[in-house]
Amino acid sequence: MNSILLHFTLQRGIVLCKVVLVHNGYQVIANQVVIDTGASYTIFPSRIIQALNIDISQSDLVETMTVMNTLKLPKVLINQIGVQGANAQQVDVLVGEFPKEVWIDGVLGYSFLKHFKITIDYDTLELILTPK
């Protein structure tokens, strides 16, 4: 499969990109999403999940660790998540809120990134995703 070259921004040492989430006819664009190769799951706040018309009230809870503590967060399955044309289908996403002083819209973690071989070039601010 062909590799996809993406451009990202680097703010405060954090890799950021724009992400498109699609689920059952609904679409949401998240503009400030962190690419975190150390995160087990992709995480988006409830406002984005609600905009996709997903009800989390019956979702399984998954225990996940953050730098500060361990949390149990609802897990949902999103039909498609894409970054500049690099799309993954049926991605597990945790629903978690970020503190107000945190300026991000979400985190792309392993549950999305596992669909690709990843190369990050900090000098050129380029990310290469090769579908597996």
C-alpha positions as CSV (number, residue, x, y, z in Angstrom):
1,M,0.0,0.0,0.0
2,N,1.1,3.6,-0.6
3,S,2.5,5.7,2.2
4,I,0.8,8.9,3.1
5,L,2.9,12.0,3.8
6,L,1.3,14.3,6.3
7,H,2.4,17.7,7.7
8,F,2.0,18.4,11.3
9,T,2.5,21.3,13.7
10,L,4.8,21.2,16.7
11,Q,3.6,23.2,19.7
12,R,5.3,23.0,23.1
13,G,7.1,19.9,21.8
14,I,3.9,18.1,21.0
15,V,3.0,16.7,17.5
16,L,-0.5,18.1,16.5
17,C,-2.7,17.3,13.5
18,K,-6.3,17.7,12.3
19,V,-8.4,14.6,12.6
20,V,-11.7,13.7,10.9
21,L,-14.0,11.3,12.7
22,V,-16.9,9.7,10.9
23,H,-19.6,7.5,12.4
24,N,-23.0,6.5,11.1
25,G,-23.4,9.5,8.8
26,Y,-22.1,12.0,11.3
27,Q,-18.7,13.8,10.8
28,V,-16.6,15.9,13.2
29,I,-13.3,17.7,12.7
30,A,-11.0,17.9,15.6
31,N,-8.3,20.5,14.9
32,Q,-5.8,20.1,17.8
33,V,-5.2,16.4,18.2
34,V,-2.0,15.1,19.8
35,I,-0.2,12.1,18.1
36,D,1.0,10.1,21.1
37,T,2.9,7.0,20.3
38,G,3.0,6.1,24.0
39,A,-0.8,6.2,24.5
40,S,-2.6,2.9,24.5
41,Y,-5.9,4.3,23.3
42,T,-7.2,7.1,21.2
43,I,-9.1,9.5,23.4
44,F,-11.7,12.2,22.6
45,P,-13.8,14.3,24.9
46,S,-17.6,13.7,25.3
47,R,-18.4,16.9,23.2
48,I,-16.9,15.3,20.1
49,I,-18.4,11.8,20.8
50,Q,-21.8,13.4,21.3
51,A,-21.5,15.3,18.0
52,L,-21.1,11.9,16.4
53,N,-24.5,11.0,18.0
54,I,-22.9,8.2,20.1
55,D,-24.6,7.3,23.4
56,I,-21.9,6.3,25.9
57,S,-24.3,5.4,28.7
58,Q,-24.1,1.6,28.0
59,S,-20.4,1.6,27.1
60,D,-17.9,-0.7,28.7
61,L,-15.4,1.0,31.0
62,V,-11.7,0.5,30.3
63,E,-9.0,1.1,32.9
64,T,-6.2,3.3,31.6
65,M,-3.2,5.0,33.2
66,T,-2.3,8.6,32.8
67,V,0.8,10.4,34.1
68,M,-1.2,11.4,37.2
69,N,-3.5,8.4,38.0
70,T,-5.6,5.5,36.8
71,L,-9.0,6.2,35.2
72,K,-11.9,4.1,34.1
73,L,-13.2,5.6,30.8
74,P,-16.1,4.6,28.5
75,K,-15.0,2.8,25.3
76,V,-16.8,3.3,22.0
77,L,-16.1,2.1,18.5
78,I,-15.8,4.8,15.8
79,N,-16.4,3.8,12.2
80,Q,-13.6,5.8,10.7
81,I,-10.8,8.1,11.9
82,G,-8.7,9.9,9.3
83,V,-5.7,12.2,9.3
84,Q,-5.1,13.9,5.9
85,G,-6.3,10.9,4.0
86,A,-4.8,8.2,6.2
87,N,-7.9,6.4,7.4
88,A,-8.4,3.6,9.9
89,Q,-11.7,1.8,10.2
90,Q,-13.4,0.5,13.4
91,V,-11.2,2.3,15.9
92,D,-11.6,1.9,19.7
93,V,-11.8,5.3,21.4
94,L,-12.0,6.2,25.0
95,V,-14.2,9.1,26.1
96,G,-12.2,11.3,28.5
97,E,-12.3,14.9,29.4
98,F,-9.2,17.1,29.4
99,P,-8.6,19.8,31.9
100,K,-9.7,23.3,30.8
101,E,-6.2,24.6,30.7
102,V,-5.3,21.8,28.2
103,W,-5.8,23.2,24.7
104,I,-6.1,19.9,22.8
105,D,-9.2,18.2,21.2
106,G,-8.0,14.7,21.6
107,V,-5.2,12.1,21.5
108,L,-4.4,9.7,18.7
109,G,-2.9,6.6,20.4
110,Y,-2.2,3.0,19.7
111,S,-5.8,2.1,18.8
112,F,-5.5,4.3,15.7
113,L,-1.7,4.2,15.1
114,K,-1.6,0.3,15.1
115,H,-3.1,0.5,11.6
116,F,0.1,2.1,10.2
117,K,3.9,2.0,10.1
118,I,4.9,5.4,11.4
119,T,7.8,7.7,10.6
120,I,8.1,11.1,12.2
121,D,10.6,13.7,10.9
122,Y,10.8,16.6,13.3
123,D,13.1,18.6,11.1
124,T,10.6,18.8,8.2
125,L,7.5,18.5,10.4
126,E,6.4,15.5,8.3
127,L,4.7,12.3,9.4
128,I,4.6,9.3,7.1
129,L,1.9,6.7,7.6
130,T,2.1,3.5,5.7
131,P,-1.1,1.3,6.0
132,K,-0.4,-2.2,7.2
